[in-house]
């Protein structure tokens, strides 16, 4: 009966050792499958976001170009109006002079004609003076109208581009939010996988200890020596270690993958933040330049300090004061320099289609939108930061 009891005990222990991996593996496989699906969705969202930001960058370049054309058209319109006003005043002076003098000069000129041909020539000249004035004034007014029509067309195009930009920004915010959720889901899968692997490893160790104890007892009952007991333990431990230790390593590996994946989404800032300490005096120059533009009106395509600036025009100008050359659009500026996760005054606050100058304390100086001015504002949303100093 004792032999039967020992046999039953050994069978039960062996059964339990085999059962745990059978149940643990499907759970881990399911988690791995869920993680893979979430990662594919995250990759797809990242591709969509990259494509959207690229389109927004191209649209921003178009907006800047349109804004510059509107500024140019406005200057041309003002010059045409000035020239038309000058021509009109000159014409009025000539007419007033002729009528105030009773047109005596014109009459005398005609009377003093040496012959009929000379008379005709002088009369035609007088008529031509009036005709020229009228034609010149009309031409100037026509030019003025053409410029005004062009300005109106450009402003309508600008309105359309602004609507597209607003739509892009809304899509960008939605994609960003979804991507953050998906990355959190992936991180959660990683934690679950690692927890499952650790649980499986602990169960395996417990089974090995139980199996070792059973074999020691069996060896003692049959009179087996210590070397035989050790041999049995050695055979059992590598077997269990290979099966369950591998699962545990898989959990460790997946944890590492999570770190790589999560780190990859922010690797620019995390990787470079420790090696991107720049010249703080240059950074302060950038900040001072930004303060110097407070109150300047927002103008699409504006790059003239003190007169009119858009967001990227402001950032470009502030860096130029510090001797740093930057591209013109916020899309391009968002990839300049190095990424930092711990922003300092002078860094660029980036939103894909908008930029500003970080001034510390969670605040920035930026040119917000048409109808507004360069101002100090709190950093909002989930920006990234670039350092070019």
LUMTIDO-278901 format. One record per residue (C-alpha): residue number from 1; residue in one letter; x, y, z. Coordinates in Angstrom, 2 decimals, padded with zeros to 5 digits, always signed. Layout:
% residues N
- NUM:a:X:Y:Z
...
END
This chain:
% residues 389
- 1:x:+000.00:+000.00:+000.00
- 2:x:+002.88:+002.36:+000.78
- 3:x:+004.27:+001.70:-002.68
- 4:x:+000.88:+002.44:-004.21
- 5:x:+000.68:+005.67:-002.18
- 6:x:+004.13:+006.77:-003.32
- 7:x:+003.22:+006.02:-006.91
- 8:x:+000.06:+008.08:-006.63
- 9:x:+002.01:+010.98:-005.08
- 10:x:+004.67:+010.94:-007.77
- 11:x:+001.98:+010.76:-010.47
- 12:x:+000.15:+013.71:-008.92
- 13:x:+003.35:+015.81:-008.74
- 14:x:+004.27:+014.93:-012.30
- 15:x:+000.77:+015.83:-013.46
- 16:x:+000.92:+019.21:-011.72
- 17:x:+004.31:+019.98:-013.29
- 18:x:+002.94:+019.31:-016.73
- 19:x:-000.33:+021.13:-016.20
- 20:x:+001.00:+024.59:-015.35
- 21:x:+002.84:+025.21:-018.63
- 22:x:-000.19:+023.99:-020.54
- 23:x:-002.37:+026.66:-018.91
- 24:x:+000.30:+029.42:-018.80
- 25:x:+001.27:+029.21:-022.46
- 26:x:-002.19:+029.96:-023.91
- 27:x:-002.52:+032.98:-021.58
- 28:x:+000.85:+034.36:-022.66
- 29:x:+000.12:+033.66:-026.31
- 30:x:-003.17:+035.53:-026.02
- 31:x:-001.47:+038.54:-024.42
- 32:x:+001.29:+038.51:-027.06
- 33:x:-001.34:+038.38:-029.79
- 34:x:-003.25:+041.28:-028.24
- 35:x:-000.08:+043.30:-027.91
- 36:x:+000.88:+042.64:-031.53
- 37:x:-002.54:+043.80:-032.72
- 38:x:-002.30:+046.96:-030.59
- 39:x:+001.21:+047.63:-031.92
- 40:x:-000.03:+047.33:-035.52
- 41:x:-002.77:+049.84:-034.76
- 42:x:-000.26:+052.18:-033.12
- 43:x:+002.07:+051.93:-036.14
- 44:x:-000.84:+052.71:-038.45
- 45:x:-001.84:+055.71:-036.32
- 46:x:+001.76:+056.95:-036.34
- 47:x:+001.89:+056.72:-040.13
- 48:x:-001.37:+058.65:-040.41
- 49:x:-000.10:+061.28:-037.99
- 50:x:+003.18:+061.65:-039.87
- 51:x:+001.33:+062.03:-043.18
- 52:x:-001.06:+064.56:-041.65
- 53:x:+001.75:+066.65:-040.16
- 54:x:+003.53:+066.59:-043.53
- 55:x:+000.38:+067.89:-045.26
- 56:x:-000.05:+070.52:-042.55
- 57:x:+003.55:+071.62:-043.09
- 58:x:+003.00:+071.97:-046.84
- 59:x:-000.21:+073.91:-046.20
- 60:x:+001.62:+076.21:-043.80
- 61:x:+004.17:+076.97:-046.52
- 62:x:+001.27:+077.82:-048.87
- 63:x:-000.28:+080.05:-046.22
- 64:x:+002.98:+081.90:-045.75
- 65:x:+003.34:+082.36:-049.50
- 66:x:-000.26:+083.60:-049.79
- 67:x:+000.26:+085.96:-046.86
- 68:x:+003.38:+087.39:-048.46
- 69:x:+001.50:+087.92:-051.74
- 70:x:-001.28:+089.73:-049.88
- 71:x:+001.27:+091.97:-048.19
- 72:x:+002.86:+092.67:-051.59
- 73:x:-000.51:+093.38:-053.18
- 74:x:-001.37:+095.77:-050.37
- 75:x:+001.88:+097.67:-050.92
- 76:x:+001.25:+097.82:-054.70
- 77:x:-002.29:+099.02:-054.08
- 78:x:-001.12:+101.81:-051.84
- 79:x:+001.49:+102.90:-054.40
- 80:x:-001.09:+102.85:-057.22
- 81:x:-003.48:+104.92:-055.15
- 82:x:-000.75:+107.45:-054.40
- 83:x:+000.18:+107.69:-058.08
- 84:x:-003.46:+108.06:-059.12
- 85:x:-003.94:+110.80:-056.54
- 86:x:-000.85:+112.62:-057.82
- 87:x:-002.05:+112.38:-061.43
- 88:x:-005.48:+113.61:-060.47
- 89:x:-004.07:+116.60:-058.59
- 90:x:-001.80:+117.50:-061.55
- 91:x:-004.74:+117.34:-063.95
- 92:x:-006.85:+119.56:-061.70
- 93:x:-004.04:+122.11:-061.49
- 94:x:-003.73:+122.33:-065.28
- 95:x:-007.49:+122.66:-065.77
- 96:x:-007.77:+125.26:-062.99
- 97:x:-004.89:+127.29:-064.48
- 98:x:-006.42:+127.29:-067.95
- 99:x:-009.88:+128.30:-066.74
- 100:x:-008.67:+130.87:-064.21
- 101:x:-006.76:+132.60:-066.98
- 102:x:-009.73:+132.42:-069.34
- 103:x:-007.80:+129.98:-071.43
- 104:x:-005.92:+133.03:-072.73
- 105:x:-002.72:+131.05:-073.03
- 106:x:-004.41:+128.47:-075.19
- 107:x:-006.20:+131.11:-077.28
- 108:x:-003.01:+133.13:-077.72
- 109:x:-001.18:+130.01:-078.72
- 110:x:-003.77:+129.36:-081.40
- 111:x:-003.85:+132.99:-082.63
- 112:x:-000.09:+133.17:-082.82
- 113:x:-000.05:+130.23:-085.20
- 114:x:+002.05:+131.01:-088.25
- 115:x:-000.22:+129.07:-090.58
- 116:x:-003.20:+126.75:-090.61
- 117:x:-001.05:+123.69:-090.17
- 118:x:+000.57:+125.22:-087.09
- 119:x:-002.90:+126.11:-085.75
- 120:x:-004.10:+122.52:-086.17
- 121:x:-001.01:+121.19:-084.47
- 122:x:-001.43:+123.49:-081.46
- 123:x:-005.15:+122.78:-081.14
- 124:x:-004.43:+119.07:-081.31
- 125:x:-001.75:+119.45:-078.66
- 126:x:-004.16:+121.19:-076.28
- 127:x:-006.73:+118.46:-076.84
- 128:x:-004.11:+115.78:-076.37
- 129:x:-003.14:+117.23:-073.00
- 130:x:-006.70:+116.77:-071.76
- 131:x:-006.96:+113.34:-073.37
- 132:x:-003.68:+112.22:-071.85
- 133:x:-004.81:+113.29:-068.40
- 134:x:-008.04:+111.38:-068.76
- 135:x:-006.35:+108.28:-070.15
- 136:x:-003.61:+108.32:-067.55
- 137:x:-006.08:+108.67:-064.73
- 138:x:-008.24:+105.87:-066.12
- 139:x:-005.23:+103.57:-066.53
- 140:x:-004.19:+104.21:-062.95
- 141:x:-007.68:+103.52:-061.70
- 142:x:-007.80:+100.29:-063.76
- 143:x:-004.49:+099.19:-062.25
- 144:x:-005.77:+100.00:-058.81
- 145:x:-008.86:+097.87:-059.43
- 146:x:-006.78:+094.94:-060.72
- 147:x:-004.63:+095.01:-057.61
- 148:x:-007.71:+095.18:-055.40
- 149:x:-009.25:+092.22:-057.23
- 150:x:-006.02:+090.23:-056.80
- 151:x:-005.91:+091.08:-053.09
- 152:x:-009.52:+089.95:-052.69
- 153:x:-008.78:+086.67:-054.50
- 154:x:-005.74:+086.05:-052.31
- 155:x:-007.71:+086.77:-049.15
- 156:x:-010.40:+084.29:-050.23
- 157:x:-007.67:+081.69:-050.86
- 158:x:-006.21:+082.44:-047.46
- 159:x:-009.61:+081.89:-045.82
- 160:x:-009.86:+078.50:-047.55
- 161:x:-006.35:+077.55:-046.42
- 162:x:-007.14:+078.59:-042.86
- 163:x:-010.17:+076.29:-042.84
- 164:x:-008.00:+073.42:-044.07
- 165:x:-005.41:+074.18:-041.41
- 166:x:-008.06:+074.13:-038.68
- 167:x:-009.29:+070.76:-039.96
- 168:x:-005.73:+069.38:-039.97
- 169:x:-005.16:+070.58:-036.41
- 170:x:-008.37:+068.90:-035.25
- 171:x:-007.39:+065.62:-036.94
- 172:x:-003.89:+065.87:-035.47
- 173:x:-005.29:+066.27:-031.95
- 174:x:-007.60:+063.27:-032.41
- 175:x:-004.83:+061.04:-033.78
- 176:x:-002.47:+062.08:-031.00
- 177:x:-005.03:+061.24:-028.34
- 178:x:-005.77:+057.85:-029.89
- 179:x:-002.07:+057.08:-030.28
- 180:x:-001.41:+057.88:-026.61
- 181:x:-004.22:+055.51:-025.60
- 182:x:-002.87:+052.78:-027.86
- 183:x:+000.66:+053.12:-026.46
- 184:x:-000.76:+052.86:-022.94
- 185:x:-002.58:+049.71:-024.01
- 186:x:+000.68:+048.24:-025.36
- 187:x:+002.47:+049.08:-022.10
- 188:x:-000.33:+047.36:-020.18
- 189:x:+000.05:+044.23:-022.33
- 190:x:+003.78:+044.26:-021.57
- 191:x:+003.08:+044.37:-017.84
- 192:x:+000.56:+041.54:-018.09
- 193:x:+002.94:+039.40:-020.15
- 194:x:+005.76:+039.96:-017.69
- 195:x:+003.46:+039.20:-014.73
- 196:x:+002.28:+035.98:-016.41
- 197:x:+005.86:+034.92:-017.10
- 198:x:+006.92:+035.63:-013.52
- 199:x:+003.93:+033.68:-012.18
- 200:x:+004.81:+030.76:-014.43
- 201:x:+008.42:+030.87:-013.23
- 202:x:+007.36:+030.86:-009.59
- 203:x:+005.01:+027.93:-010.20
- 204:x:+007.80:+026.07:-011.95
- 205:x:+010.18:+026.63:-009.04
- 206:x:+007.55:+025.38:-006.59
- 207:x:+006.98:+022.27:-008.72
- 208:x:+010.71:+021.64:-008.95
- 209:x:+011.03:+021.87:-005.18
- 210:x:+008.11:+019.48:-004.70
- 211:x:+009.45:+017.10:-007.32
- 212:x:+012.91:+017.19:-005.72
- 213:x:+011.44:+016.45:-002.31
- 214:x:+009.44:+013.51:-003.67
- 215:x:+012.45:+012.04:-005.38
- 216:x:+014.59:+012.44:-002.23
- 217:x:+011.94:+010.65:-000.23
- 218:x:+011.71:+007.87:-002.77
- 219:x:+015.48:+007.48:-002.81
- 220:x:+015.59:+007.30:+000.99
- 221:x:+012.89:+004.62:+001.07
- 222:x:+014.64:+002.44:-001.52
- 223:x:+018.06:+002.96:+000.00
- 224:x:+019.38:+005.08:-002.88
- 225:x:+022.60:+007.04:-002.20
- 226:x:+023.04:+010.89:-002.24
- 227:x:+024.65:+010.85:-005.64
- 228:x:+021.59:+009.29:-007.16
- 229:x:+019.41:+011.92:-005.49
- 230:x:+021.64:+014.69:-006.83
- 231:x:+021.52:+013.18:-010.32
- 232:x:+017.77:+013.19:-010.23
- 233:x:+017.73:+016.80:-009.13
- 234:x:+020.11:+017.81:-011.84
- 235:x:+018.02:+016.16:-014.49
- 236:x:+014.84:+017.74:-013.18
- 237:x:+016.11:+021.28:-012.69
- 238:x:+017.46:+021.95:-016.20
- 239:x:+014.31:+020.48:-017.66
- 240:x:+012.09:+022.74:-015.63
- 241:x:+014.47:+025.66:-016.10
- 242:x:+014.46:+025.31:-019.85
- 243:x:+010.71:+025.18:-020.06
- 244:x:+009.74:+027.75:-017.46
- 245:x:+012.91:+029.81:-017.30
- 246:x:+012.46:+030.40:-021.01
- 247:x:+008.99:+031.75:-020.32
- 248:x:+010.40:+034.00:-017.65
- 249:x:+013.06:+035.25:-020.06
- 250:x:+010.33:+035.84:-022.56
- 251:x:+008.67:+038.10:-020.04
- 252:x:+011.93:+039.94:-019.52
- 253:x:+012.37:+040.25:-023.24
- 254:x:+008.89:+041.61:-023.68
- 255:x:+009.50:+044.07:-020.91
- 256:x:+012.54:+045.22:-022.84
- 257:x:+010.50:+045.48:-026.00
- 258:x:+008.03:+047.65:-024.17
- 259:x:+010.80:+049.92:-023.04
- 260:x:+012.10:+050.16:-026.59
- 261:x:+008.67:+050.79:-028.02
- 262:x:+007.66:+053.33:-025.43
- 263:x:+011.05:+054.95:-025.51
- 264:x:+010.86:+055.09:-029.28
- 265:x:+007.90:+057.39:-029.14
- 266:x:+009.86:+059.89:-027.09
- 267:x:+013.40:+058.84:-027.81
- 268:x:+014.32:+062.16:-029.37
- 269:x:+013.83:+064.02:-026.12
- 270:x:+014.94:+061.27:-023.73
- 271:x:+018.04:+060.31:-025.68
- 272:x:+019.32:+063.79:-026.33
- 273:x:+018.22:+065.61:-023.21
- 274:x:+021.39:+064.63:-021.39
- 275:x:+023.70:+065.79:-024.19
- 276:x:+021.95:+068.91:-025.42
- 277:x:+023.08:+071.48:-022.85
- 278:x:+023.81:+074.55:-024.94
- 279:x:+025.01:+078.09:-024.39
- 280:x:+022.58:+079.66:-021.92
- 281:x:+023.62:+083.18:-022.89
- 282:x:+022.53:+082.43:-026.45
- 283:x:+019.27:+081.02:-025.11
- 284:x:+018.69:+084.20:-023.13
- 285:x:+019.25:+086.26:-026.28
- 286:x:+016.49:+084.25:-027.96
- 287:x:+014.14:+084.84:-025.03
- 288:x:+014.94:+088.57:-024.92
- 289:x:+014.22:+088.88:-028.64
- 290:x:+010.84:+087.21:-028.09
- 291:x:+009.99:+089.63:-025.28
- 292:x:+010.93:+092.47:-027.61
- 293:x:+008.14:+091.48:-030.02
- 294:x:+005.28:+091.41:-027.51
- 295:x:+002.25:+093.23:-028.92
- 296:x:+003.34:+092.91:-032.58
- 297:x:+000.30:+091.96:-034.72
- 298:x:-000.04:+088.45:-036.12
- 299:x:+000.28:+088.54:-039.91
- 300:x:+000.23:+085.47:-042.16
- 301:x:+003.56:+085.32:-043.92
- 302:x:+004.82:+088.08:-041.62
- 303:x:+008.54:+088.06:-040.94
- 304:x:+009.11:+091.75:-040.18
- 305:x:+009.90:+092.37:-036.51
- 306:x:+007.97:+095.24:-034.99
- 307:x:+005.48:+095.25:-037.89
- 308:x:+003.94:+091.82:-038.41
- 309:x:+004.89:+088.21:-037.58
- 310:x:+003.39:+084.75:-037.80
- 311:x:+004.39:+081.99:-035.35
- 312:x:+007.31:+080.60:-037.35
- 313:x:+008.37:+084.09:-038.40
- 314:x:+008.69:+085.00:-034.72
- 315:x:+010.74:+081.89:-033.88
- 316:x:+012.96:+082.39:-036.92
- 317:x:+013.57:+086.04:-036.04
- 318:x:+014.38:+085.35:-032.36
- 319:x:+016.98:+082.76:-033.34
- 320:x:+018.45:+085.01:-036.03
- 321:x:+019.11:+087.67:-033.35
- 322:x:+021.21:+085.02:-031.58
- 323:x:+023.05:+084.22:-034.82
- 324:x:+021.14:+080.98:-035.47
- 325:x:+019.61:+080.27:-038.89
- 326:x:+016.30:+078.36:-038.93
- 327:x:+013.94:+077.27:-041.75
- 328:x:+010.82:+079.35:-042.36
- 329:x:+007.93:+077.02:-041.46
- 330:x:+006.94:+075.61:-038.07
- 331:x:+006.85:+072.13:-039.64
- 332:x:+010.55:+072.38:-040.50
- 333:x:+011.45:+074.12:-037.24
- 334:x:+009.87:+071.19:-035.38
- 335:x:+012.74:+069.00:-036.58
- 336:x:+015.63:+071.41:-036.01
- 337:x:+018.37:+071.04:-033.44
- 338:x:+017.92:+068.27:-030.87
- 339:x:+014.87:+067.01:-029.03
- 340:x:+014.69:+067.67:-025.28
- 341:x:+012.34:+066.29:-022.66
- 342:x:+013.21:+068.86:-019.99
- 343:x:+012.67:+072.23:-021.73
- 344:x:+014.65:+075.32:-020.79
- 345:x:+014.08:+078.99:-021.70
- 346:x:+015.03:+079.50:-025.34
- 347:x:+013.79:+076.08:-026.54
- 348:x:+011.17:+075.83:-029.29
- 349:x:+007.70:+074.66:-028.26
- 350:x:+006.38:+072.54:-031.16
- 351:x:+002.84:+071.50:-032.06
- 352:x:+003.29:+070.31:-035.64
- 353:x:+001.62:+073.33:-037.22
- 354:x:+002.48:+075.88:-034.54
- 355:x:+005.59:+076.96:-032.64
- 356:x:+006.60:+079.30:-029.85
- 357:x:+009.57:+080.24:-027.65
- 358:x:+009.65:+078.59:-024.23
- 359:x:+010.40:+081.11:-021.44
- 360:x:+010.20:+078.81:-018.40
- 361:x:+007.56:+078.09:-015.78
- 362:x:+005.34:+076.30:-018.28
- 363:x:+004.96:+079.46:-020.39
- 364:x:+005.91:+080.52:-023.89
- 365:x:+005.88:+083.57:-026.14
- 366:x:+004.09:+082.94:-029.44
- 367:x:+002.13:+084.56:-032.24
- 368:x:-001.25:+082.80:-031.83
- 369:x:-003.52:+083.61:-034.78
- 370:x:-004.82:+086.32:-037.14
- 371:x:-006.40:+089.19:-035.24
- 372:x:-004.18:+088.55:-032.23
- 373:x:-000.70:+089.75:-031.22
- 374:x:+002.55:+088.22:-030.00
- 375:x:+001.95:+087.39:-026.34
- 376:x:+002.91:+085.32:-023.31
- 377:x:+000.75:+082.21:-022.87
- 378:x:+000.73:+078.94:-020.96
- 379:x:+002.05:+075.89:-022.81
- 380:x:-000.98:+073.74:-023.66
- 381:x:-001.67:+070.27:-024.99
- 382:x:+001.14:+067.79:-025.61
- 383:x:+003.94:+069.62:-027.44
- 384:x:+007.49:+068.46:-028.03
- 385:x:+010.56:+070.63:-027.60
- 386:x:+013.61:+071.32:-029.79
- 387:x:+016.83:+073.05:-028.80
- 388:x:+018.93:+074.90:-031.36
- 389:x:+021.30:+076.79:-029.05
END
